Amino acid sequence: MGRLECGQRAFIAGYGEQDDMAVCRRLFDLGFAQGVEVQLIRRAPLRDPLVFQVGGSEMLLRRRDADRIVVRVA
């Protein structure tokens, strides 16, 4: 998910196979669940962190956490 372009929409397909389940659970609790539509709103000047629109909220994620999420581009 960290490779999306600003303004690009995608649907969450799941998490990486080798990822720590505690981190995946935290991402799920933040709203990054399978089937949810997300949109990259903006990147910080050094490309980290990233701001995503998830549901009705804007969520900030570090790029390494965003890269754990597998998406399918809308």
Steps between C-alpha positions, in 0.01 A plus 500: 500500500797729551556516124166662414510840332330802659129490421508132403232272648535132585329222693679313777560137400681392818837513673843365410555134586808556717359787705475510877141420600503769770579767240233362265248508785588865573452590132165318500393688815587829328257414219739345247288186458459272198256643243522859627563772242796729572639804322846649535445868582856625539859414588731685734793680329735204552225256386435382854248498667202459266146633550215273390124554481339197664124517530423848633839548666851599403760262640876550513724195448873449484600375158634172643156430651321600179724259309365213714153550349426330168256695280320465170483829309146622432 
